[in-house]
Amino acid sequence: MVSALTVLCVAICAVQSGTMALQNCTSTSECAEDECCVLSPSRYSTLTCTKLRSLGEQCRPNNAPTSEDVYFTNPGSGPYKLTDVYVSLCDCSPEPTCSRSSVGMQLIITTMTNKTVMILCCKL
């Protein structure tokens, strides 16, 4: 009887820890100094601490952090109160900036649907 109870407790703990693994931050303040909390834009979104963008890396101009309540698609999760969370990418680290006037740092690519997309990079 004791061993069955032990197995049940371990199973419950494993399920609960697996649910929480989908999210390791709800605020940028929970991340390291050189990271921000990022919400992935996919259907099964996750929240993870990610490194700030560096010089020459892809960035999103005007990528302001958001603060809102979010529900995840897995049962029993949320709502999570998000504070200063970025979508898709962190902002540039404090020295480089990301702007549409980053002449010389723009890469023009053509997507599979033949749409031209401008990828801006962090620059000083």
Residue, then its C-alpha position, 0 to 999 in steps of 0.5 A: m500500500v505504501s509503495a502504491l501511494t509513493v508511486l502516485c505521489v511521484a506521478i503527480c509531482a512529475v505531471q505538475s513539474g512538466t506543466m510548469a516547465l512551459q514557463n520560466c518567467t512572467s516578467t523580465s525582472e525574473c531574468a538575468e541582467d542581459e536577458c528579457c522574458v520573451l513570449s513565443p508567437s507560436r500556437y503553443s506559446t512559452l515564456t523563456c528568459t532570452k539573451l538581449r539582441s547584440l550588435g548585428e543580430q536581427c531585431r524588431p523596431n518599436n518592440a515594446p514590452t507588454s503587460e497583460d493576463v495570458y492563458f496558455t492552451n494546456p489545461g489548468s494553466g494560467p492565467y499568468k500576469l505578464t509584466d514587461v514581456y517581449v513578443s518573439l525577440c528581446d530588445c537590443s542590449p543597452e548600447p545598440t539600438c534597433s530602428r528603421s534608419s539603421v542604414g547599412m545594417q539592413l538585410i533584404i530577403t525574399t521569403m518562400t511566398n516571394k514577399t520581400v522582408m526587411i530584417l533590421c539589425c541592432k547597430l550603435 
